[in-house]
Amino acid sequence: MKSQIKFLFAVASMMAVIATGCSGNAKKAETAAEEPQTANVDVKGQWYIENIVVNDSDYVRPEEAVPGVSQYIVFEDSTYHIMTNCNSISGPYTLKGDSITFGDGAMTEMACENMATEDALRKVLFNISTIDVQNDTVVRLNGSTPAECIMLRKATTEIK
């Protein structure tokens, strides 16, 4: 009986040590999550539109939709300009840390044989809220839902 009490006391002590260790890490994680983190994101320049994902089953790859036509977005100081296979969209954007907001602007509305890119951009562009940059050559613009995004690839030679 005495050995069972010692065993239970040892187990209870170990559980207390583990619980204390876990709560300390949780406190550190909470503190880290509360601290604002800013990213030095530089998107200026021209980016090819690789993929526009509306949801898990609805997406457009502009190169597949209209082969041989460069569809891209150009970021300048505070404005963006998007060129699709036959229409353009432009307006202001705001970049703060890893948050990005696209403002209303102007869009041409020519009737085109393939409007897949324009239709997808209309659905996703103004829902974009954050930006991830990888190796200064790939950008993911993230929407309000986990599936929504626009994937961009840095243009090696700019087309305007």
Residue frames as qw, qx, qy, qz and C-alpha x, y, z in Angstrom:
[[0.000, 0.887, 0.462, 0.000, 0.00, 0.00, 0.00],
 [0.316, -0.788, 0.110, 0.517, 2.85, 2.36, 0.88],
 [0.395, -0.149, 0.597, 0.682, 4.51, 1.66, -2.48],
 [0.217, 0.633, 0.662, 0.338, 1.24, 2.43, -4.32],
 [0.130, -0.938, -0.227, 0.227, 1.00, 5.81, -2.58],
 [0.381, -0.570, 0.372, 0.626, 4.63, 6.59, -3.50],
 [0.373, 0.198, 0.707, 0.566, 3.91, 5.57, -7.09],
 [0.092, 0.819, 0.547, 0.146, 0.76, 7.75, -7.27],
 [0.259, -0.872, -0.010, 0.415, 2.67, 10.65, -5.71],
 [0.422, -0.309, 0.534, 0.665, 5.46, 10.25, -8.31],
 [0.282, 0.463, 0.699, 0.466, 2.95, 10.16, -11.18],
 [0.051, -0.916, -0.393, 0.066, 1.09, 13.20, -9.83],
 [0.351, -0.722, 0.191, 0.565, 4.39, 15.10, -9.48],
 [0.387, -0.039, 0.636, 0.667, 5.39, 14.29, -13.06],
 [0.167, 0.689, 0.644, 0.287, 1.98, 15.38, -14.34],
 [0.179, -0.918, -0.185, 0.301, 2.34, 18.68, -12.47],
 [0.382, -0.495, 0.409, 0.665, 5.79, 19.26, -14.01],
 [0.315, 0.259, 0.715, 0.567, 4.49, 18.47, -17.50],
 [0.038, 0.833, 0.547, 0.072, 1.43, 20.70, -17.04],
 [0.265, -0.834, 0.013, 0.483, 3.60, 23.56, -15.81],
 [0.385, -0.254, 0.561, 0.687, 5.93, 23.16, -18.80],
 [0.234, 0.487, 0.719, 0.437, 3.04, 23.13, -21.26],
 [0.050, -0.908, -0.402, 0.105, 1.35, 26.17, -19.77],
 [0.337, -0.667, 0.206, 0.631, 4.62, 28.09, -19.93],
 [0.309, 0.012, 0.664, 0.681, 4.92, 27.36, -23.65],
 [0.102, 0.709, 0.665, 0.214, 1.30, 28.34, -24.20],
 [0.193, -0.877, -0.168, 0.407, 1.95, 31.65, -22.47],
 [0.318, -0.432, 0.447, 0.716, 4.97, 32.25, -24.73],
 [0.245, 0.318, 0.755, 0.518, 2.91, 31.35, -27.80],
 [0.002, -0.852, -0.522, 0.047, 0.12, 33.73, -26.74],
 [0.252, -0.782, 0.077, 0.565, 2.63, 36.53, -26.21],
 [0.317, -0.181, 0.618, 0.696, 4.24, 35.89, -29.60],
 [0.181, 0.545, 0.744, 0.341, 0.84, 35.89, -31.29],
 [0.082, -0.895, -0.365, 0.243, -0.04, 39.24, -29.72],
 [0.309, -0.576, 0.269, 0.707, 3.14, 40.95, -30.91],
 [0.606, 0.739, 0.067, -0.287, 2.60, 42.60, -34.27],
 [0.646, -0.181, 0.543, 0.506, 4.77, 41.13, -36.97],
 [0.420, 0.801, -0.061, -0.421, 5.62, 43.12, -40.03],
 [0.799, 0.116, 0.450, 0.382, 7.01, 41.73, -43.21],
 [0.017, -0.628, 0.326, 0.706, 9.20, 43.64, -45.59],
 [0.627, 0.413, 0.650, 0.120, 7.25, 42.87, -48.73],
 [0.065, 0.555, -0.321, -0.765, 8.32, 44.40, -52.01],
 [0.615, 0.393, 0.683, 0.029, 6.01, 43.60, -54.90],
 [0.254, 0.784, -0.133, -0.550, 6.89, 46.49, -57.20],
 [0.035, -0.360, 0.789, 0.496, 7.28, 45.45, -60.78],
 [0.688, 0.172, -0.355, -0.609, 5.57, 43.06, -63.14],
 [0.393, -0.155, 0.876, -0.233, 4.20, 39.63, -62.14],
 [0.400, 0.004, -0.741, -0.539, 2.68, 36.97, -64.40],
 [0.708, -0.159, 0.306, -0.617, -0.66, 35.59, -63.22],
 [0.106, 0.252, -0.958, -0.087, -0.06, 31.85, -62.81],
 [0.279, -0.349, -0.893, -0.049, -3.27, 30.71, -61.13],
 [0.349, -0.264, 0.154, -0.886, -6.48, 32.21, -59.75],
 [0.264, -0.211, -0.936, 0.102, -8.28, 29.97, -57.25],
 [0.427, -0.419, -0.131, -0.791, -11.89, 30.87, -56.41],
 [0.757, -0.368, 0.357, -0.405, -12.59, 27.72, -54.34],
 [0.575, -0.311, 0.753, 0.076, -11.59, 24.06, -54.19],
 [0.622, 0.315, 0.691, 0.190, -13.19, 23.25, -57.55],
 [0.383, 0.883, 0.251, 0.098, -13.15, 26.59, -59.39],
 [0.443, -0.626, 0.275, 0.580, -9.83, 27.95, -60.65],
 [0.629, 0.777, 0.035, 0.009, -8.24, 29.45, -63.76],
 [0.621, -0.358, 0.351, 0.603, -4.72, 29.08, -65.09],
 [0.327, 0.805, -0.023, -0.494, -4.46, 31.96, -67.57],
 [0.007, -0.508, 0.746, 0.431, -1.72, 30.27, -69.64],
 [0.243, 0.157, 0.952, 0.101, -4.02, 27.26, -70.14],
 [0.335, 0.684, 0.517, -0.391, -7.13, 29.38, -70.76],
 [0.475, 0.874, -0.019, -0.098, -5.44, 31.51, -73.43],
 [0.838, -0.176, 0.225, 0.465, -2.11, 29.91, -74.46],
 [0.575, 0.299, 0.213, 0.731, 0.66, 32.21, -75.61],
 [0.061, -0.803, -0.151, -0.573, -0.82, 35.39, -74.10],
 [0.387, 0.024, -0.565, 0.728, 0.97, 36.97, -71.14],
 [0.400, -0.760, -0.345, -0.379, -1.52, 37.98, -68.46],
 [0.549, 0.042, -0.439, 0.710, 0.05, 40.01, -65.69],
 [0.313, -0.908, -0.279, 0.015, -0.20, 42.52, -62.88],
 [0.469, 0.417, -0.216, 0.748, 2.12, 45.51, -62.42],
 [0.467, -0.769, -0.353, 0.257, 2.55, 47.03, -58.97],
 [0.324, 0.603, -0.116, 0.719, 3.77, 50.60, -58.81],
 [0.071, 0.266, -0.524, 0.806, 4.09, 52.82, -55.70],
 [0.335, 0.142, 0.645, -0.672, 0.42, 52.72, -54.76],
 [0.694, 0.368, -0.044, -0.617, -1.36, 51.53, -57.90],
 [0.535, -0.059, 0.826, 0.167, -1.84, 48.22, -59.64],
 [0.535, 0.473, -0.298, -0.633, -2.51, 47.52, -63.30],
 [0.620, -0.010, 0.785, -0.003, -3.73, 44.11, -64.49],
 [0.442, 0.443, -0.464, -0.627, -3.66, 43.08, -68.13],
 [0.733, 0.075, 0.661, -0.143, -5.60, 39.99, -69.16],
 [0.510, 0.155, 0.690, 0.490, -5.95, 38.57, -72.64],
 [0.183, 0.539, 0.478, 0.669, -8.16, 41.51, -73.72],
 [0.300, -0.873, -0.252, -0.290, -9.16, 43.67, -70.73],
 [0.402, 0.284, -0.479, 0.727, -7.35, 45.69, -68.10],
 [0.527, -0.761, -0.377, -0.034, -8.07, 46.48, -64.46],
 [0.438, 0.299, -0.331, 0.781, -6.34, 49.21, -62.48],
 [0.449, -0.807, -0.222, -0.312, -6.70, 50.99, -59.19],
 [0.093, -0.727, 0.525, -0.432, -5.02, 51.75, -55.88],
 [0.841, -0.204, -0.493, 0.085, -3.61, 49.19, -53.49],
 [0.326, -0.792, 0.362, -0.368, -2.41, 49.42, -49.90],
 [0.819, 0.093, -0.519, 0.226, 0.37, 47.26, -48.51],
 [0.322, -0.721, 0.392, -0.472, 1.06, 47.20, -44.77],
 [0.515, -0.365, 0.761, -0.150, 3.19, 44.40, -43.38],
 [0.136, -0.005, 0.936, 0.325, 1.80, 41.25, -44.96],
 [0.334, 0.617, 0.627, -0.338, -1.68, 42.77, -45.44],
 [0.097, -0.051, 0.493, 0.863, -2.75, 43.98, -48.87],
 [0.352, 0.610, 0.572, -0.421, -5.97, 45.66, -49.97],
 [0.245, 0.193, 0.583, 0.750, -7.02, 46.30, -53.55],
 [0.208, 0.470, 0.317, -0.797, -9.16, 49.39, -54.02],
 [0.565, 0.651, 0.502, -0.069, -11.85, 49.99, -56.60],
 [0.195, -0.443, 0.411, 0.773, -10.57, 51.27, -59.88],
 [0.573, 0.507, -0.177, -0.619, -11.32, 51.10, -63.56],
 [0.545, -0.043, 0.821, 0.166, -11.87, 48.05, -65.74],
 [0.351, 0.273, -0.511, -0.736, -12.32, 47.82, -69.47],
 [0.630, 0.142, 0.671, -0.363, -15.22, 45.60, -70.47],
 [0.423, 0.409, -0.581, -0.562, -14.54, 44.39, -73.96],
 [0.929, 0.029, 0.225, -0.292, -16.31, 41.18, -74.94],
 [0.040, 0.583, -0.794, -0.168, -13.67, 38.52, -75.42],
 [0.729, 0.098, -0.616, -0.283, -13.79, 34.97, -76.68],
 [0.700, -0.216, -0.619, 0.283, -12.41, 33.69, -73.35],
 [0.222, -0.742, 0.109, -0.622, -13.35, 35.68, -70.23],
 [0.825, -0.314, -0.450, 0.134, -12.22, 33.07, -67.67],
 [0.511, 0.029, -0.348, 0.786, -9.42, 35.19, -66.21],
 [0.145, -0.360, 0.004, -0.922, -11.56, 38.32, -65.91],
 [0.699, -0.446, -0.357, -0.429, -14.43, 36.38, -64.33],
 [0.782, -0.254, -0.445, 0.354, -12.11, 34.78, -61.74],
 [0.330, 0.151, -0.243, 0.899, -10.44, 38.11, -60.95],
 [0.362, -0.467, -0.151, -0.792, -13.84, 39.75, -60.36],
 [0.800, -0.430, -0.382, -0.171, -14.66, 37.01, -57.83],
 [0.821, -0.258, -0.284, 0.423, -11.35, 37.00, -55.95],
 [0.433, 0.455, -0.124, 0.768, -9.41, 40.27, -56.31],
 [0.226, -0.623, 0.114, -0.740, -11.31, 42.37, -53.78],
 [0.862, -0.470, -0.106, -0.156, -11.34, 39.52, -51.22],
 [0.731, 0.264, -0.376, 0.505, -7.53, 39.42, -51.12],
 [0.466, -0.871, -0.039, -0.151, -6.24, 40.31, -47.66],
 [0.576, -0.671, 0.406, 0.232, -2.69, 39.00, -47.16],
 [0.637, 0.692, -0.337, -0.041, 0.41, 38.41, -49.21],
 [0.809, -0.404, 0.368, 0.217, 3.18, 35.81, -49.03],
 [0.454, 0.794, -0.389, -0.109, 6.43, 36.31, -50.96],
 [0.909, -0.227, 0.302, 0.176, 8.77, 33.39, -51.59],
 [0.684, -0.102, 0.370, 0.621, 12.34, 33.95, -52.82],
 [0.056, 0.588, -0.101, -0.801, 11.35, 37.31, -54.35],
 [0.109, 0.156, -0.735, -0.651, 10.03, 35.40, -57.40],
 [0.300, -0.386, -0.833, -0.260, 6.71, 33.89, -56.29],
 [0.229, -0.103, 0.341, -0.906, 3.82, 35.74, -54.65],
 [0.204, -0.430, -0.874, -0.101, 0.63, 34.29, -53.21],
 [0.268, -0.229, 0.085, -0.932, -2.20, 36.76, -52.67],
 [0.123, -0.225, -0.942, 0.216, -4.49, 35.15, -50.08],
 [0.332, -0.448, -0.388, -0.734, -8.24, 35.70, -49.95],
 [0.478, -0.411, 0.327, -0.704, -10.74, 35.72, -47.12],
 [0.957, -0.128, 0.141, -0.217, -11.21, 31.94, -47.34],
 [0.587, -0.488, 0.588, 0.267, -8.31, 29.46, -47.24],
 [0.705, 0.302, 0.570, 0.295, -8.91, 28.33, -50.83],
 [0.347, 0.922, 0.165, 0.040, -9.06, 31.81, -52.43],
 [0.491, -0.596, 0.292, 0.564, -5.76, 32.99, -53.84],
 [0.603, 0.792, -0.090, -0.025, -3.92, 34.42, -56.79],
 [0.786, -0.313, 0.287, 0.448, -0.49, 32.99, -57.57],
 [0.353, 0.923, -0.130, -0.081, 2.00, 35.28, -59.29],
 [0.843, -0.083, 0.168, 0.504, 5.48, 34.72, -60.76],
 [0.157, -0.778, 0.157, 0.588, 7.97, 37.57, -61.16],
 [0.709, 0.698, 0.089, 0.046, 8.47, 38.60, -64.77],
 [0.717, -0.264, 0.212, 0.609, 12.10, 38.32, -65.81],
 [0.188, 0.055, 0.322, 0.926, 11.56, 40.80, -68.65],
 [0.232, 0.495, 0.494, -0.676, 8.77, 43.30, -68.33],
 [0.146, 0.374, 0.701, 0.589, 6.08, 43.54, -70.98],
 [0.083, 0.519, 0.418, -0.740, 4.04, 46.74, -71.05]]
